[in-house]
Amino acid sequence: MNLFKKLGITGLLVVGMSGLALAEGGASGVWRLDTGNVTVRIAPCGPNLCGAIVGLAKPLNHRGQPKVDKKNPNVALRTRPLMGLTILANMKATGENNWQGTIYNADDGRTYSSYMKLSGGNMKVKGCIGPFCKTMVFVRAN
């Protein structure tokens, strides 16, 4: 997984009133990457949805310290913990059970275009650079 090698060690939407109601009822909640590497809480943030890391399979580095955003291009942000880090932002409803925004990948410190699609208890999240996308599957944890 080059683009999002381990979202679990890295790095969720402006909607109208009806879109916000849809987003809150569908996408909001706690989601675990199907690999188990990362758990994200998706919740409203203003008129959008955002997603922050709330769990990591391996939250500590090789020195036993909490993992940090060490690849961030902004040197001042490289010591912020990955736990609690917002990785999905500005996710806007683009249709029923679909959103578009950005995803931050702490593995490389870059932000990518992102698309979310809810289907039952699964959420597919794509991170894209131009036409090249990587899809991750999240499973509802609550």
PyMOL commands that set and color helices and strands:
alter all, ss='L'
color gray80, all
select helices_A, chain A and resi 7-9+17-26+75-77
alter helices_A, ss='H'
color red, helices_A
select strands_A, chain A and resi 29-33+38-45+48-56+86-95+98-105+110-119+122-129+132-140
alter strands_A, ss='S'
color yellow, strands_A
deselect
rebuild
show_as cartoon
